[in-house]
Amino acid sequence: MSKEIERLGVPVTVISALPPLAMQAGANRVVPGVKIEHVCGDPSLSPAADRALRRRIVERALRALAADVQGPTLFDGA
């Protein structure tokens, strides 16, 4: 689906617990998530730590949206 949206000129970031699969499917901007059940967080953390983790993931996804890419790219790290 992300490929079709990008084909219309709208950048898309996929947050995935399985980044290699998202990249194989052709997603141009992939941000690793945490777990399949909780892609954008970890409920085993304290509420403050979970919120900080979710914020880092979303900020990374926003940076990925602003990046110019020429194919599947993994946005891992700070």
C-alpha positions in Angstrom: 0.0 0.0 0.0 2.9 2.4 0.8 4.2 2.0 -2.7 0.9 3.0 -4.2 0.6 6.1 -2.0 4.1 7.1 -2.9 3.3 6.6 -6.5 0.8 9.5 -6.1 3.6 11.7 -4.7 2.8 11.4 -1.0 5.8 10.2 1.0 5.1 7.3 3.4 7.1 5.9 6.4 6.3 2.3 7.4 7.0 1.5 11.1 7.4 -2.2 11.2 8.4 -4.8 13.8 9.8 -6.8 10.8 11.8 -4.2 8.8 13.3 -6.7 6.3 9.8 -7.7 5.2 8.7 -4.1 4.8 11.8 -3.5 2.7 11.2 -6.6 0.6 7.7 -5.4 -0.1 9.2 -2.2 -1.5 8.5 0.3 1.2 10.9 3.2 0.6 11.1 4.5 4.2 11.2 1.9 7.0 11.5 2.6 10.7 12.0 -0.4 13.0 9.3 -0.9 15.6 9.5 -2.7 18.9 7.3 -5.9 18.8 4.6 -7.2 16.6 2.0 -6.7 19.3 3.3 -3.2 20.2 5.0 -1.7 17.2 5.3 1.8 18.6 5.9 1.1 22.3 6.6 -1.3 25.0 4.0 -1.7 27.8 6.5 -3.5 30.0 8.3 -0.2 30.5 7.3 2.4 32.9 4.8 4.9 31.5 7.5 7.6 31.2 9.9 5.2 29.5 7.2 3.9 27.1 6.2 7.4 26.2 9.9 8.4 25.5 10.3 5.2 23.3 7.1 6.0 21.4 8.3 9.6 20.9 11.7 8.5 19.5 10.0 6.1 17.0 7.6 8.8 15.8 10.4 11.4 15.5 12.5 9.0 13.5 9.5 8.3 11.2 9.0 12.0 10.7 12.7 12.5 9.8 12.3 9.6 7.4 9.4 11.4 5.7 11.6 14.4 5.1 14.4 12.4 3.6 14.9 12.0 -0.1 15.3 8.3 -0.9 15.9 6.3 -4.1 14.6 3.0 -2.9 14.0 0.9 0.2 15.9 2.6 3.1 16.1 1.6 6.7 16.0 4.5 9.2 17.6 2.8 12.2 19.3 4.7 15.1 19.2 8.2 16.4 
